[in-house]
């Protein structure tokens, strides 16, 4: 456990890479703006959302520097184009504390999602619309008061968006936001949304993924290991699996997020309802 000393440098490099990309796409035709948003920029932005996931567990600067982690998450948020990091932190705590908890874990699809998105075509549409559901579902399932950090997150984010627009025009801003929407929707990296907690086998509600895309996603695929030890940074989760091989090697896991998406769409036994939902007693805040 403890902070990852390399995380802040990796994230900073990704942020500045996206700022450079904003300059490079400003004179491209729209079709190439969207192409690079999906093929390149969106991959970085999705990776940054997973860096923010790690940062939300205070692994950038450690638990004693919680405020530094919150501000650094806002910095990591900049290429994503929309304020995200502060709200994610607020709700992600509940995902770990009340995994699968009805009306507490907003990662659980709503009854409407499970009822309506039940055919291959509708499930494919649901995958495209994942960013919309992930952003709106908390407001319906478990609304919480807006925090000061969320307001600061929004002010900083929209200020940077305006600066980018002033410097490099609308295409640069669209490149960032389109990349975020496209790569959080129907994209190979987005397979992790389905792979992590959808019941591909009865009796198993959390799965790890040990494929090569972990290199781009701060090892978010090591998800069983992460839920067992959320204070361990992603860079050290493969070490957890190696040390505790007798606990993890024989558990069902995924090797391909693309295969996960394919099975989710075309397997009639899978869909938004394929989640464990439980009643949880609300823990008292300390």
Secondary structure as UniProt FT lines:
FT   TURN            5..6
FT   HELIX           7..25
FT   TURN            26..27
FT   HELIX           30..36
FT   HELIX           37..41
FT   HELIX           42..56
FT   TURN            57..61
FT   HELIX           63..65
FT   HELIX           66..77
FT   HELIX           78..80
FT   HELIX           85..97
FT   TURN            98..100
FT   TURN            102..104
FT   TURN            106..107
FT   HELIX           111..116
FT   HELIX           120..128
FT   HELIX           130..141
FT   HELIX           148..168
FT   HELIX           170..183
FT   HELIX           188..190
FT   HELIX           191..197
FT   TURN            202..203
FT   STRAND          208..209
FT   HELIX           212..216
FT   TURN            217..221
FT   HELIX           223..228
FT   TURN            230..231
FT   HELIX           234..236
FT   HELIX           237..243
FT   HELIX           245..248
FT   TURN            249..250
FT   STRAND          253..254
FT   HELIX           257..266
FT   TURN            268..269
FT   TURN            272..273
//
